[in-house]
């Protein structure tokens, strides 16, 4: 099974930068949508060369839970 990595950087100005590694083709867009649902509006997006590689059939099942303290 393919392993995917999601690198998340929060800059001093509060911008969130995300790099999704290992997700070939449009599979990375499932991660991008998941993060957009959590974080909010996308300011800028750049596709890496992995996006243009042949897609490997995968199922991405992402869940998130927000807790009130």
mmCIF file as Biopython writes it, N, C-alpha, C and O atoms, coordinates in Angstrom:
data_model
#
loop_
_atom_site.group_PDB
_atom_site.id
_atom_site.type_symbol
_atom_site.label_atom_id
_atom_site.label_alt_id
_atom_site.label_comp_id
_atom_site.label_asym_id
_atom_site.label_entity_id
_atom_site.label_seq_id
_atom_site.pdbx_PDB_ins_code
_atom_site.Cartn_x
_atom_site.Cartn_y
_atom_site.Cartn_z
_atom_site.occupancy
_atom_site.B_iso_or_equiv
_atom_site.auth_seq_id
_atom_site.auth_asym_id
_atom_site.pdbx_PDB_model_num
ATOM 1   N N  . UNK A ? 1  ? 0.847   -1.186 0.000   1.0 0.0 1  A 1 
ATOM 2   C CA . UNK A ? 1  ? 0.000   0.000  0.000   1.0 0.0 1  A 1 
ATOM 3   C C  . UNK A ? 1  ? 0.891   1.248  0.000   1.0 0.0 1  A 1 
ATOM 4   O O  . UNK A ? 1  ? 1.896   1.296  0.710   1.0 0.0 1  A 1 
ATOM 5   N N  . UNK A ? 2  ? 0.531   2.222  -0.772  1.0 0.0 2  A 1 
ATOM 6   C CA . UNK A ? 2  ? 1.302   3.459  -0.878  1.0 0.0 2  A 1 
ATOM 7   C C  . UNK A ? 2  ? 1.219   4.246  0.422   1.0 0.0 2  A 1 
ATOM 8   O O  . UNK A ? 2  ? 0.179   4.281  1.080   1.0 0.0 2  A 1 
ATOM 9   N N  . UNK A ? 3  ? 2.322   4.870  0.776   1.0 0.0 3  A 1 
ATOM 10  C CA . UNK A ? 3  ? 2.359   5.693  1.971   1.0 0.0 3  A 1 
ATOM 11  C C  . UNK A ? 3  ? 2.367   7.150  1.552   1.0 0.0 3  A 1 
ATOM 12  O O  . UNK A ? 3  ? 3.137   7.558  0.682   1.0 0.0 3  A 1 
ATOM 13  N N  . UNK A ? 4  ? 1.507   7.923  2.177   1.0 0.0 4  A 1 
ATOM 14  C CA . UNK A ? 4  ? 1.420   9.341  1.886   1.0 0.0 4  A 1 
ATOM 15  C C  . UNK A ? 4  ? 1.874   10.120 3.105   1.0 0.0 4  A 1 
ATOM 16  O O  . UNK A ? 4  ? 1.645   9.709  4.243   1.0 0.0 4  A 1 
ATOM 17  N N  . UNK A ? 5  ? 2.517   11.246 2.856   1.0 0.0 5  A 1 
ATOM 18  C CA . UNK A ? 5  ? 2.941   12.145 3.926   1.0 0.0 5  A 1 
ATOM 19  C C  . UNK A ? 5  ? 2.318   13.513 3.691   1.0 0.0 5  A 1 
ATOM 20  O O  . UNK A ? 5  ? 2.227   13.989 2.560   1.0 0.0 5  A 1 
ATOM 21  N N  . UNK A ? 6  ? 1.898   14.125 4.772   1.0 0.0 6  A 1 
ATOM 22  C CA . UNK A ? 6  ? 1.368   15.482 4.699   1.0 0.0 6  A 1 
ATOM 23  C C  . UNK A ? 6  ? 2.230   16.355 5.597   1.0 0.0 6  A 1 
ATOM 24  O O  . UNK A ? 6  ? 2.199   16.218 6.820   1.0 0.0 6  A 1 
ATOM 25  N N  . UNK A ? 7  ? 3.000   17.253 4.990   1.0 0.0 7  A 1 
ATOM 26  C CA . UNK A ? 7  ? 3.824   18.209 5.735   1.0 0.0 7  A 1 
ATOM 27  C C  . UNK A ? 7  ? 3.021   19.502 5.890   1.0 0.0 7  A 1 
ATOM 28  O O  . UNK A ? 7  ? 2.552   20.082 4.911   1.0 0.0 7  A 1 
ATOM 29  N N  . UNK A ? 8  ? 2.877   19.934 7.126   1.0 0.0 8  A 1 
ATOM 30  C CA . UNK A ? 8  ? 2.118   21.153 7.414   1.0 0.0 8  A 1 
ATOM 31  C C  . UNK A ? 8  ? 3.039   22.133 8.125   1.0 0.0 8  A 1 
ATOM 32  O O  . UNK A ? 8  ? 3.664   21.799 9.131   1.0 0.0 8  A 1 
ATOM 33  N N  . UNK A ? 9  ? 3.113   23.350 7.588   1.0 0.0 9  A 1 
ATOM 34  C CA . UNK A ? 9  ? 3.924   24.413 8.186   1.0 0.0 9  A 1 
ATOM 35  C C  . UNK A ? 9  ? 3.019   25.609 8.458   1.0 0.0 9  A 1 
ATOM 36  O O  . UNK A ? 9  ? 2.274   26.046 7.580   1.0 0.0 9  A 1 
ATOM 37  N N  . UNK A ? 10 ? 3.086   26.129 9.670   1.0 0.0 10 A 1 
ATOM 38  C CA . UNK A ? 10 ? 2.347   27.345 10.014  1.0 0.0 10 A 1 
ATOM 39  C C  . UNK A ? 10 ? 3.388   28.447 10.172  1.0 0.0 10 A 1 
ATOM 40  O O  . UNK A ? 10 ? 4.250   28.389 11.049  1.0 0.0 10 A 1 
ATOM 41  N N  . UNK A ? 11 ? 3.292   29.447 9.310   1.0 0.0 11 A 1 
ATOM 42  C CA . UNK A ? 11 ? 4.277   30.528 9.301   1.0 0.0 11 A 1 
ATOM 43  C C  . UNK A ? 11 ? 4.008   31.501 10.451  1.0 0.0 11 A 1 
ATOM 44  O O  . UNK A ? 11 ? 2.924   31.485 11.033  1.0 0.0 11 A 1 
ATOM 45  N N  . UNK A ? 12 ? 4.982   32.343 10.779  1.0 0.0 12 A 1 
ATOM 46  C CA . UNK A ? 12 ? 4.789   33.347 11.842  1.0 0.0 12 A 1 
ATOM 47  C C  . UNK A ? 12 ? 3.605   34.285 11.564  1.0 0.0 12 A 1 
ATOM 48  O O  . UNK A ? 12 ? 3.028   34.846 12.495  1.0 0.0 12 A 1 
ATOM 49  N N  . UNK A ? 13 ? 3.249   34.453 10.297  1.0 0.0 13 A 1 
ATOM 50  C CA . UNK A ? 13 ? 2.117   35.330 9.957   1.0 0.0 13 A 1 
ATOM 51  C C  . UNK A ? 13 ? 0.783   34.592 10.006  1.0 0.0 13 A 1 
ATOM 52  O O  . UNK A ? 13 ? -0.268  35.188 9.769   1.0 0.0 13 A 1 
ATOM 53  N N  . UNK A ? 14 ? 0.822   33.286 10.315  1.0 0.0 14 A 1 
ATOM 54  C CA . UNK A ? 14 ? -0.417  32.516 10.429  1.0 0.0 14 A 1 
ATOM 55  C C  . UNK A ? 14 ? -0.827  31.788 9.165   1.0 0.0 14 A 1 
ATOM 56  O O  . UNK A ? 14 ? -1.835  31.081 9.156   1.0 0.0 14 A 1 
ATOM 57  N N  . UNK A ? 15 ? -0.056  31.950 8.093   1.0 0.0 15 A 1 
ATOM 58  C CA . UNK A ? 15 ? -0.359  31.203 6.866   1.0 0.0 15 A 1 
ATOM 59  C C  . UNK A ? 15 ? -0.035  29.734 7.089   1.0 0.0 15 A 1 
ATOM 60  O O  . UNK A ? 15 ? 0.917   29.399 7.795   1.0 0.0 15 A 1 
ATOM 61  N N  . UNK A ? 16 ? -0.826  28.863 6.485   1.0 0.0 16 A 1 
ATOM 62  C CA . UNK A ? 16 ? -0.610  27.428 6.586   1.0 0.0 16 A 1 
ATOM 63  C C  . UNK A ? 16 ? -0.141  26.930 5.226   1.0 0.0 16 A 1 
ATOM 64  O O  . UNK A ? 16 ? -0.818  27.126 4.216   1.0 0.0 16 A 1 
ATOM 65  N N  . UNK A ? 17 ? 1.023   26.282 5.205   1.0 0.0 17 A 1 
ATOM 66  C CA . UNK A ? 17 ? 1.564   25.723 3.965   1.0 0.0 17 A 1 
ATOM 67  C C  . UNK A ? 17 ? 1.529   24.206 4.097   1.0 0.0 17 A 1 
ATOM 68  O O  . UNK A ? 17 ? 1.960   23.647 5.106   1.0 0.0 17 A 1 
ATOM 69  N N  . UNK A ? 18 ? 1.007   23.544 3.057   1.0 0.0 18 A 1 
ATOM 70  C CA . UNK A ? 18 ? 0.858   22.096 3.086   1.0 0.0 18 A 1 
ATOM 71  C C  . UNK A ? 18 ? 1.514   21.506 1.850   1.0 0.0 18 A 1 
ATOM 72  O O  . UNK A ? 18 ? 1.327   22.003 0.740   1.0 0.0 18 A 1 
ATOM 73  N N  . UNK A ? 19 ? 2.290   20.434 2.052   1.0 0.0 19 A 1 
ATOM 74  C CA . UNK A ? 19 ? 2.879   19.689 0.943   1.0 0.0 19 A 1 
ATOM 75  C C  . UNK A ? 19 ? 2.486   18.229 1.133   1.0 0.0 19 A 1 
ATOM 76  O O  . UNK A ? 19 ? 2.818   17.614 2.147   1.0 0.0 19 A 1 
ATOM 77  N N  . UNK A ? 20 ? 1.781   17.684 0.158   1.0 0.0 20 A 1 
ATOM 78  C CA . UNK A ? 20 ? 1.320   16.299 0.208   1.0 0.0 20 A 1 
ATOM 79  C C  . UNK A ? 20 ? 2.262   15.468 -0.647  1.0 0.0 20 A 1 
ATOM 80  O O  . UNK A ? 20 ? 2.392   15.704 -1.848  1.0 0.0 20 A 1 
ATOM 81  N N  . UNK A ? 21 ? 2.928   14.485 -0.018  1.0 0.0 21 A 1 
ATOM 82  C CA . UNK A ? 21 ? 3.924   13.669 -0.710  1.0 0.0 21 A 1 
ATOM 83  C C  . UNK A ? 21 ? 3.417   12.240 -0.875  1.0 0.0 21 A 1 
ATOM 84  O O  . UNK A ? 21 ? 2.784   11.685 0.024   1.0 0.0 21 A 1 
ATOM 85  N N  . UNK A ? 22 ? 3.699   11.660 -2.023  1.0 0.0 22 A 1 
ATOM 86  C CA . UNK A ? 22 ? 3.394   10.253 -2.252  1.0 0.0 22 A 1 
ATOM 87  C C  . UNK A ? 22 ? 2.033   9.973  -2.843  1.0 0.0 22 A 1 
ATOM 88  O O  . UNK A ? 22 ? 1.763   8.835  -3.226  1.0 0.0 22 A 1 
ATOM 89  N N  . UNK A ? 23 ? 1.169   10.958 -2.933  1.0 0.0 23 A 1 
ATOM 90  C CA . UNK A ? 23 ? -0.163  10.778 -3.511  1.0 0.0 23 A 1 
ATOM 91  C C  . UNK A ? 23 ? -0.083  11.142 -4.989  1.0 0.0 23 A 1 
ATOM 92  O O  . UNK A ? 23 ? -0.006  12.320 -5.336  1.0 0.0 23 A 1 
ATOM 93  N N  . UNK A ? 24 ? -0.099  10.155 -5.842  1.0 0.0 24 A 1 
ATOM 94  C CA . UNK A ? 24 ? 0.045   10.374 -7.283  1.0 0.0 24 A 1 
ATOM 95  C C  . UNK A ? 24 ? -1.283  10.814 -7.897  1.0 0.0 24 A 1 
ATOM 96  O O  . UNK A ? 24 ? -2.358  10.487 -7.395  1.0 0.0 24 A 1 
ATOM 97  N N  . UNK A ? 25 ? -1.184  11.548 -8.972  1.0 0.0 25 A 1 
ATOM 98  C CA . UNK A ? 25 ? -2.381  11.969 -9.697  1.0 0.0 25 A 1 
ATOM 99  C C  . UNK A ? 25 ? -3.274  12.850 -8.842  1.0 0.0 25 A 1 
ATOM 100 O O  . UNK A ? 25 ? -2.790  13.675 -8.067  1.0 0.0 25 A 1 
ATOM 101 N N  . UNK A ? 26 ? -4.555  12.675 -8.985  1.0 0.0 26 A 1 
ATOM 102 C CA . UNK A ? 26 ? -5.519  13.534 -8.295  1.0 0.0 26 A 1 
ATOM 103 C C  . UNK A ? 26 ? -5.810  13.081 -6.869  1.0 0.0 26 A 1 
ATOM 104 O O  . UNK A ? 26 ? -6.618  13.705 -6.181  1.0 0.0 26 A 1 
ATOM 105 N N  . UNK A ? 27 ? -5.162  11.997 -6.407  1.0 0.0 27 A 1 
ATOM 106 C CA . UNK A ? 27 ? -5.384  11.524 -5.035  1.0 0.0 27 A 1 
ATOM 107 C C  . UNK A ? 27 ? -5.038  12.606 -4.016  1.0 0.0 27 A 1 
ATOM 108 O O  . UNK A ? 27 ? -5.657  12.675 -2.954  1.0 0.0 27 A 1 
ATOM 109 N N  . UNK A ? 28 ? -4.062  13.447 -4.325  1.0 0.0 28 A 1 
ATOM 110 C CA . UNK A ? 28 ? -3.673  14.493 -3.385  1.0 0.0 28 A 1 
ATOM 111 C C  . UNK A ? 28 ? -4.801  15.501 -3.169  1.0 0.0 28 A 1 
ATOM 112 O O  . UNK A ? 28 ? -4.848  16.172 -2.138  1.0 0.0 28 A 1 
ATOM 113 N N  . UNK A ? 29 ? -5.701  15.605 -4.132  1.0 0.0 29 A 1 
ATOM 114 C CA . UNK A ? 29 ? -6.779  16.577 -4.008  1.0 0.0 29 A 1 
ATOM 115 C C  . UNK A ? 29 ? -7.759  16.199 -2.899  1.0 0.0 29 A 1 
ATOM 116 O O  . UNK A ? 29 ? -8.413  17.078 -2.337  1.0 0.0 29 A 1 
ATOM 117 N N  . UNK A ? 30 ? -7.875  14.905 -2.570  1.0 0.0 30 A 1 
ATOM 118 C CA . UNK A ? 30 ? -8.712  14.480 -1.438  1.0 0.0 30 A 1 
ATOM 119 C C  . UNK A ? 30 ? -8.133  15.026 -0.142  1.0 0.0 30 A 1 
ATOM 120 O O  . UNK A ? 30 ? -8.870  15.493 0.726   1.0 0.0 30 A 1 
ATOM 121 N N  . UNK A ? 31 ? -6.814  14.968 -0.012  1.0 0.0 31 A 1 
ATOM 122 C CA . UNK A ? 31 ? -6.161  15.553 1.156   1.0 0.0 31 A 1 
ATOM 123 C C  . UNK A ? 31 ? -6.351  17.067 1.177   1.0 0.0 31 A 1 
ATOM 124 O O  . UNK A ? 31 ? -6.650  17.648 2.220   1.0 0.0 31 A 1 
ATOM 125 N N  . UNK A ? 32 ? -6.177  17.689 0.038   1.0 0.0 32 A 1 
ATOM 126 C CA . UNK A ? 32 ? -6.310  19.147 -0.055  1.0 0.0 32 A 1 
ATOM 127 C C  . UNK A ? 32 ? -7.717  19.582 0.353   1.0 0.0 32 A 1 
ATOM 128 O O  . UNK A ? 32 ? -7.876  20.574 1.065   1.0 0.0 32 A 1 
ATOM 129 N N  . UNK A ? 33 ? -8.733  18.851 -0.090  1.0 0.0 33 A 1 
ATOM 130 C CA . UNK A ? 33 ? -10.114 19.197 0.257   1.0 0.0 33 A 1 
ATOM 131 C C  . UNK A ? 33 ? -10.351 19.003 1.751   1.0 0.0 33 A 1 
ATOM 132 O O  . UNK A ? 33 ? -11.002 19.827 2.392   1.0 0.0 33 A 1 
ATOM 133 N N  . UNK A ? 34 ? -9.822  17.912 2.305   1.0 0.0 34 A 1 
ATOM 134 C CA . UNK A ? 34 ? -9.953  17.634 3.733   1.0 0.0 34 A 1 
ATOM 135 C C  . UNK A ? 34 ? -9.356  18.772 4.549   1.0 0.0 34 A 1 
ATOM 136 O O  . UNK A ? 34 ? -9.965  19.240 5.511   1.0 0.0 34 A 1 
ATOM 137 N N  . UNK A ? 35 ? -8.165  19.214 4.165   1.0 0.0 35 A 1 
ATOM 138 C CA . UNK A ? 35 ? -7.511  20.300 4.886   1.0 0.0 35 A 1 
ATOM 139 C C  . UNK A ? 35 ? -8.242  21.624 4.708   1.0 0.0 35 A 1 
ATOM 140 O O  . UNK A ? 35 ? -8.318  22.422 5.642   1.0 0.0 35 A 1 
ATOM 141 N N  . UNK A ? 36 ? -8.776  21.861 3.522   1.0 0.0 36 A 1 
ATOM 142 C CA . UNK A ? 36 ? -9.549  23.084 3.282   1.0 0.0 36 A 1 
ATOM 143 C C  . UNK A ? 36 ? -10.780 23.116 4.175   1.0 0.0 36 A 1 
ATOM 144 O O  . UNK A ? 36 ? -11.145 24.170 4.696   1.0 0.0 36 A 1 
ATOM 145 N N  . UNK A ? 37 ? -11.421 21.967 4.352   1.0 0.0 37 A 1 
ATOM 146 C CA . UNK A ? 37 ? -12.592 21.894 5.229   1.0 0.0 37 A 1 
ATOM 147 C C  . UNK A ? 37 ? -12.241 22.257 6.665   1.0 0.0 37 A 1 
ATOM 148 O O  . UNK A ? 37 ? -13.053 22.847 7.378   1.0 0.0 37 A 1 
ATOM 149 N N  . UNK A ? 38 ? -11.025 21.903 7.090   1.0 0.0 38 A 1 
ATOM 150 C CA . UNK A ? 38 ? -10.597 22.175 8.462   1.0 0.0 38 A 1 
ATOM 151 C C  . UNK A ? 38 ? -10.065 23.598 8.603   1.0 0.0 38 A 1 
ATOM 152 O O  . UNK A ? 38 ? -10.462 24.325 9.514   1.0 0.0 38 A 1 
ATOM 153 N N  . UNK A ? 39 ? -9.166  23.995 7.703   1.0 0.0 39 A 1 
ATOM 154 C CA . UNK A ? 39 ? -8.436  25.243 7.843   1.0 0.0 39 A 1 
ATOM 155 C C  . UNK A ? 39 ? -9.186  26.436 7.271   1.0 0.0 39 A 1 
ATOM 156 O O  . UNK A ? 39 ? -9.191  27.515 7.864   1.0 0.0 39 A 1 
ATOM 157 N N  . UNK A ? 40 ? -9.819  26.242 6.120   1.0 0.0 40 A 1 
ATOM 158 C CA . UNK A ? 40 ? -10.535 27.344 5.499   1.0 0.0 40 A 1 
ATOM 159 C C  . UNK A ? 40 ? -10.049 27.628 4.093   1.0 0.0 40 A 1 
ATOM 160 O O  . UNK A ? 40 ? -9.492  26.758 3.424   1.0 0.0 40 A 1 
ATOM 161 N N  . UNK A ? 41 ? -10.266 28.834 3.663   1.0 0.0 41 A 1 
ATOM 162 C CA . UNK A ? 41 ? -10.003 29.269 2.296   1.0 0.0 41 A 1 
ATOM 163 C C  . UNK A ? 41 ? -8.558  29.028 1.843   1.0 0.0 41 A 1 
ATOM 164 O O  . UNK A ? 41 ? -7.611  29.226 2.604   1.0 0.0 41 A 1 
ATOM 165 N N  . UNK A ? 42 ? -8.416  28.598 0.586   1.0 0.0 42 A 1 
ATOM 166 C CA . UNK A ? 42 ? -7.105  28.404 -0.023  1.0 0.0 42 A 1 
ATOM 167 C C  . UNK A ? 42 ? -6.663  29.729 -0.631  1.0 0.0 42 A 1 
ATOM 168 O O  . UNK A ? 42 ? -7.381  30.323 -1.436  1.0 0.0 42 A 1 
ATOM 169 N N  . UNK A ? 43 ? -5.486  30.184 -0.243  1.0 0.0 43 A 1 
ATOM 170 C CA . UNK A ? 43 ? -4.946  31.439 -0.751  1.0 0.0 43 A 1 
ATOM 171 C C  . UNK A ? 43 ? -4.208  31.222 -2.070  1.0 0.0 43 A 1 
ATOM 172 O O  . UNK A ? 43 ? -4.319  32.023 -2.998  1.0 0.0 43 A 1 
ATOM 173 N N  . UNK A ? 44 ? -3.447  30.118 -2.138  1.0 0.0 44 A 1 
ATOM 174 C CA . UNK A ? 44 ? -2.643  29.819 -3.319  1.0 0.0 44 A 1 
ATOM 175 C C  . UNK A ? 44 ? -2.448  28.310 -3.383  1.0 0.0 44 A 1 
ATOM 176 O O  . UNK A ? 44 ? -2.387  27.637 -2.355  1.0 0.0 44 A 1 
ATOM 177 N N  . UNK A ? 45 ? -2.351  27.791 -4.594  1.0 0.0 45 A 1 
ATOM 178 C CA . UNK A ? 45 ? -2.161  26.353 -4.768  1.0 0.0 45 A 1 
ATOM 179 C C  . UNK A ? 45 ? -1.193  26.107 -5.914  1.0 0.0 45 A 1 
ATOM 180 O O  . UNK A ? 45 ? -1.326  26.704 -6.983  1.0 0.0 45 A 1 
ATOM 181 N N  . UNK A ? 46 ? -0.227  25.235 -5.695  1.0 0.0 46 A 1 
ATOM 182 C CA . UNK A ? 46 ? 0.724   24.857 -6.739  1.0 0.0 46 A 1 
ATOM 183 C C  . UNK A ? 46 ? 0.784   23.338 -6.791  1.0 0.0 46 A 1 
ATOM 184 O O  . UNK A ? 46 ? 0.974   22.685 -5.765  1.0 0.0 46 A 1 
ATOM 185 N N  . UNK A ? 47 ? 0.627   22.785 -7.966  1.0 0.0 47 A 1 
ATOM 186 C CA . UNK A ? 47 ? 0.660   21.342 -8.141  1.0 0.0 47 A 1 
ATOM 187 C C  . UNK A ? 47 ? 2.094   20.899 -8.405  1.0 0.0 47 A 1 
ATOM 188 O O  . UNK A ? 47 ? 2.815   21.528 -9.180  1.0 0.0 47 A 1 
ATOM 189 N N  . UNK A ? 48 ? 2.501   19.806 -7.752  1.0 0.0 48 A 1 
ATOM 190 C CA . UNK A ? 48 ? 3.843   19.274 -7.966  1.0 0.0 48 A 1 
ATOM 191 C C  . UNK A ? 48 ? 3.823   18.310 -9.143  1.0 0.0 48 A 1 
ATOM 192 O O  . UNK A ? 48 ? 2.768   18.018 -9.705  1.0 0.0 48 A 1 
ATOM 193 N N  . UNK A ? 49 ? 4.996   17.823 -9.506  1.0 0.0 49 A 1 
ATOM 194 C CA . UNK A ? 49 ? 5.089   16.867 -10.615 1.0 0.0 49 A 1 
ATOM 195 C C  . UNK A ? 49 ? 4.348   15.569 -10.305 1.0 0.0 49 A 1 
ATOM 196 O O  . UNK A ? 49 ? 3.911   14.881 -11.227 1.0 0.0 49 A 1 
ATOM 197 N N  . UNK A ? 50 ? 4.198   15.219 -9.017  1.0 0.0 50 A 1 
ATOM 198 C CA . UNK A ? 50 ? 3.460   14.001 -8.650  1.0 0.0 50 A 1 
ATOM 199 C C  . UNK A ? 50 ? 2.008   14.057 -9.121  1.0 0.0 50 A 1 
ATOM 200 O O  . UNK A ? 50 ? 1.417   13.026 -9.442  1.0 0.0 50 A 1 
ATOM 201 N N  . UNK A ? 51 ? 1.441   15.245 -9.161  1.0 0.0 51 A 1 
ATOM 202 C CA . UNK A ? 51 ? 0.053   15.388 -9.602  1.0 0.0 51 A 1 
ATOM 203 C C  . UNK A ? 51 ? -0.112  14.898 -11.047 1.0 0.0 51 A 1 
ATOM 204 O O  . UNK A ? 51 ? -1.161  14.366 -11.411 1.0 0.0 51 A 1 
ATOM 205 N N  . UNK A ? 52 ? 0.906   15.078 -11.848 1.0 0.0 52 A 1 
ATOM 206 C CA . UNK A ? 52 ? 0.828   14.725 -13.263 1.0 0.0 52 A 1 
ATOM 207 C C  . UNK A ? 52 ? 1.282   13.296 -13.552 1.0 0.0 52 A 1 
ATOM 208 O O  . UNK A ? 52 ? 1.241   12.861 -14.703 1.0 0.0 52 A 1 
ATOM 209 N N  . UNK A ? 53 ? 1.714   12.557 -12.524 1.0 0.0 53 A 1 
ATOM 210 C CA . UNK A ? 53 ? 2.102   11.163 -12.698 1.0 0.0 53 A 1 
ATOM 211 C C  . UNK A ? 53 ? 0.845   10.288 -12.745 1.0 0.0 53 A 1 
ATOM 212 O O  . UNK A ? 53 ? -0.212  10.682 -12.253 1.0 0.0 53 A 1 
ATOM 213 N N  . UNK A ? 54 ? 0.970   9.103  -13.339 1.0 0.0 54 A 1 
ATOM 214 C CA . UNK A ? 54 ? -0.189  8.207  -13.391 1.0 0.0 54 A 1 
ATOM 215 C C  . UNK A ? 54 ? -0.694  7.912  -11.986 1.0 0.0 54 A 1 
ATOM 216 O O  . UNK A ? 54 ? 0.077   7.648  -11.064 1.0 0.0 54 A 1 
ATOM 217 N N  . UNK A ? 55 ? -2.000  7.966  -11.857 1.0 0.0 55 A 1 
ATOM 218 C CA . UNK A ? 55 ? -2.631  7.768  -10.560 1.0 0.0 55 A 1 
ATOM 219 C C  . UNK A ? 55 ? -2.635  6.291  -10.184 1.0 0.0 55 A 1 
ATOM 220 O O  . UNK A ? 55 ? -2.934  5.428  -11.009 1.0 0.0 55 A 1 
ATOM 221 N N  . UNK A ? 56 ? -2.302  6.020  -8.946  1.0 0.0 56 A 1 
ATOM 222 C CA . UNK A ? 56 ? -2.380  4.668  -8.410  1.0 0.0 56 A 1 
ATOM 223 C C  . UNK A ? 56 ? -3.714  4.567  -7.689  1.0 0.0 56 A 1 
ATOM 224 O O  . UNK A ? 56 ? -4.059  5.439  -6.891  1.0 0.0 56 A 1 
ATOM 225 N N  . UNK A ? 57 ? -4.461  3.517  -7.962  1.0 0.0 57 A 1 
ATOM 226 C CA . UNK A ? 57 ? -5.782  3.364  -7.342  1.0 0.0 57 A 1 
ATOM 227 C C  . UNK A ? 57 ? -5.630  3.263  -5.829  1.0 0.0 57 A 1 
ATOM 228 O O  . UNK A ? 57 ? -5.025  2.322  -5.316  1.0 0.0 57 A 1 
ATOM 229 N N  . UNK A ? 58 ? -6.182  4.236  -5.128  1.0 0.0 58 A 1 
ATOM 230 C CA . UNK A ? 58 ? -6.163  4.246  -3.669  1.0 0.0 58 A 1 
ATOM 231 C C  . UNK A ? 58 ? -7.499  4.751  -3.181  1.0 0.0 58 A 1 
ATOM 232 O O  . UNK A ? 58 ? -8.259  5.383  -3.915  1.0 0.0 58 A 1 
ATOM 233 N N  . UNK A ? 59 ? -7.761  4.465  -1.951  1.0 0.0 59 A 1 
ATOM 234 C CA . UNK A ? 59 ? -8.949  5.005  -1.297  1.0 0.0 59 A 1 
ATOM 235 C C  . UNK A ? 59 ? -8.464  5.845  -0.131  1.0 0.0 59 A 1 
ATOM 236 O O  . UNK A ? 59 ? -7.771  5.340  0.753   1.0 0.0 59 A 1 
ATOM 237 N N  . UNK A ? 60 ? -8.813  7.093  -0.120  1.0 0.0 60 A 1 
ATOM 238 C CA . UNK A ? 60 ? -8.404  7.992  0.947   1.0 0.0 60 A 1 
ATOM 239 C C  . UNK A ? 60 ? -9.608  8.229  1.833   1.0 0.0 60 A 1 
ATOM 240 O O  . UNK A ? 60 ? -10.615 8.783  1.393   1.0 0.0 60 A 1 
ATOM 241 N N  . UNK A ? 61 ? -9.500  7.807  3.088   1.0 0.0 61 A 1 
ATOM 242 C CA . UNK A ? 61 ? -10.587 7.956  4.058   1.0 0.0 61 A 1 
ATOM 243 C C  . UNK A ? 61 ? -10.072 8.815  5.198   1.0 0.0 61 A 1 
ATOM 244 O O  . UNK A ? 61 ? -9.330  8.334  6.055   1.0 0.0 61 A 1 
ATOM 245 N N  . UNK A ? 62 ? -10.457 10.076 5.213   1.0 0.0 62 A 1 
ATOM 246 C CA . UNK A ? 62 ? -9.949  11.030 6.190   1.0 0.0 62 A 1 
ATOM 247 C C  . UNK A ? 62 ? -11.062 11.456 7.133   1.0 0.0 62 A 1 
ATOM 248 O O  . UNK A ? 62 ? -12.193 11.697 6.711   1.0 0.0 62 A 1 
ATOM 249 N N  . UNK A ? 63 ? -10.731 11.546 8.405   1.0 0.0 63 A 1 
ATOM 250 C CA . UNK A ? 63 ? -11.678 11.992 9.409   1.0 0.0 63 A 1 
ATOM 251 C C  . UNK A ? 63 ? -11.003 13.025 10.291  1.0 0.0 63 A 1 
ATOM 252 O O  . UNK A ? 63 ? -9.797  12.959 10.528  1.0 0.0 63 A 1 
ATOM 253 N N  . UNK A ? 64 ? -11.763 13.954 10.763  1.0 0.0 64 A 1 
ATOM 254 C CA . UNK A ? 64 ? -11.223 14.894 11.736  1.0 0.0 64 A 1 
ATOM 255 C C  . UNK A ? 64 ? -12.308 15.177 12.769  1.0 0.0 64 A 1 
ATOM 256 O O  . UNK A ? 64 ? -13.504 15.095 12.486  1.0 0.0 64 A 1 
ATOM 257 N N  . UNK A ? 65 ? -11.863 15.505 13.947  1.0 0.0 65 A 1 
ATOM 258 C CA . UNK A ? 65 ? -12.778 15.778 15.034  1.0 0.0 65 A 1 
ATOM 259 C C  . UNK A ? 65 ? -12.302 17.018 15.749  1.0 0.0 65 A 1 
ATOM 260 O O  . UNK A ? 65 ? -11.137 17.114 16.134  1.0 0.0 65 A 1 
ATOM 261 N N  . UNK A ? 66 ? -13.190 17.956 15.927  1.0 0.0 66 A 1 
ATOM 262 C CA . UNK A ? 66 ? -12.865 19.180 16.649  1.0 0.0 66 A 1 
ATOM 263 C C  . UNK A ? 66 ? -13.456 19.065 18.051  1.0 0.0 66 A 1 
ATOM 264 O O  . UNK A ? 66 ? -14.626 18.721 18.215  1.0 0.0 66 A 1 
ATOM 265 N N  . UNK A ? 67 ? -12.648 19.352 19.043  1.0 0.0 67 A 1 
ATOM 266 C CA . UNK A ? 67 ? -13.106 19.246 20.425  1.0 0.0 67 A 1 
ATOM 267 C C  . UNK A ? 67 ? -13.178 20.620 21.054  1.0 0.0 67 A 1 
ATOM 268 O O  . UNK A ? 67 ? -12.270 21.436 20.895  1.0 0.0 67 A 1 
ATOM 269 N N  . UNK A ? 68 ? -14.258 20.869 21.766  1.0 0.0 68 A 1 
ATOM 270 C CA . UNK A ? 68 ? -14.382 22.098 22.554  1.0 0.0 68 A 1 
ATOM 271 C C  . UNK A ? 68 ? -13.779 21.845 23.911  1.0 0.0 68 A 1 
ATOM 272 O O  . UNK A ? 68 ? -14.016 20.805 24.525  1.0 0.0 68 A 1 
ATOM 273 N N  . UNK A ? 69 ? -13.002 22.796 24.377  1.0 0.0 69 A 1 
ATOM 274 C CA . UNK A ? 69 ? -12.380 22.636 25.698  1.0 0.0 69 A 1 
ATOM 275 C C  . UNK A ? 69 ? -13.080 23.518 26.702  1.0 0.0 69 A 1 
ATOM 276 O O  . UNK A ? 69 ? -12.709 23.531 27.876  1.0 0.0 69 A 1 
#
